[in-house]
Amino acid sequence: MGLSAKAESSGTCGPNLKWHLTDDGVLIISGKGEMADYSVPYNSAPWRYFGVKRIIVGDSVTTIGEYAFSNCSSLTSVTIPNSVTTIKEYAFARCSSLTSVTIPNSVTTIGDNAFNGCSSLTSVTIPNSVTTIGGWAFARCTNITQISSEAVVPPTCESGVFFYINTSKCKLIVPKNSLDAYKQA
């Protein structure tokens, strides 16, 4: 669904953050600090039903809020800057057209269900900065065929992180000297 003449196409999304949605479906988050947290259905993100296809998060954003981009079913790509340290719960859940995401080396925490149901994701790279991956974070990402973890020490993973991923068709790539640590994790 595209923007209608009455649709809100800009506003605030945190104490010091603004958002703007272009006519061609590019959502730009700018400013400094943490994004607001949203919930479904009572406090949904204002861009939720406007056919967001691409997201550009500005260089001074530090946290992707809860449910910030969940259910953006037209979303195919997102640019997350190195300023982001936390991707909160359900941030990108059920973004069914999202094909790839690059998680920057600044992120330390990936929240519960952060990418749950991103059924078009085919690969994910977890940088060495990530220490914690919340429950069900990548569950139901049924088309993932490669998970690369750059962390020498395996991140702490809560239950169900990779639930419903076809492990017989998915390749896990870890640092060579860390293979035993991952086998024991």
TANOR-V926526 format. One record per backbone hydrogen bond with DSSP energy under -0.5 kcal/mol. CO is the residue of the C=O (numbers start at 0). NH is the residue of the N-H. If there is no record, write none. Layout:
BEGIN
CO&NH ; CO&NH
END
This chain:
BEGIN
3&6 ; 8&20 ; 10&18 ; 12&35 ; 13&16 ; 15&31 ; 16&12 ; 16&13 ; 17&29 ; 18&10 ; 19&21 ; 19&27 ; 21&24 ; 24&26 ; 24&52 ; 24&53 ; 25&21 ; 25&27 ; 26&28 ; 26&55 ; 27&19 ; 27&29 ; 28&57 ; 29&17 ; 32&61 ; 32&62 ; 40&43 ; 42&38 ; 44&47 ; 46&49 ; 52&75 ; 52&76 ; 53&26 ; 54&56 ; 54&78 ; 55&28 ; 55&57 ; 57&60 ; 59&32 ; 61&84 ; 61&85 ; 62&34 ; 62&64 ; 63&87 ; 64&67 ; 65&37 ; 68&71 ; 70&72 ; 71&74 ; 75&98 ; 75&99 ; 76&54 ; 77&79 ; 77&101 ; 78&56 ; 78&80 ; 80&83 ; 84&107 ; 84&108 ; 85&63 ; 85&87 ; 86&110 ; 87&90 ; 88&66 ; 89&92 ; 90&68 ; 91&94 ; 92&70 ; 93&95 ; 94&97 ; 98&121 ; 98&122 ; 100&102 ; 100&124 ; 101&103 ; 103&106 ; 107&130 ; 107&131 ; 108&86 ; 108&110 ; 109&133 ; 110&113 ; 111&89 ; 112&115 ; 113&91 ; 114&117 ; 115&93 ; 116&118 ; 117&120 ; 121&144 ; 121&145 ; 122&100 ; 123&125 ; 123&147 ; 124&102 ; 124&126 ; 125&149 ; 126&129 ; 130&155 ; 131&109 ; 132&157 ; 133&136 ; 134&112 ; 135&138 ; 136&114 ; 137&140 ; 138&116 ; 139&141 ; 140&143 ; 144&170 ; 145&123 ; 146&148 ; 146&172 ; 147&125 ; 147&149 ; 148&174 ; 151&153 ; 155&132 ; 157&160 ; 158&135 ; 159&162 ; 160&137 ; 161&164 ; 162&139 ; 164&166 ; 165&168 ; 165&169 ; 170&146 ; 170&172 ; 171&173 ; 172&148 ; 174&177 ; 175&178 ; 177&181 ; 178&182 ; 179&183 ; 180&184
END
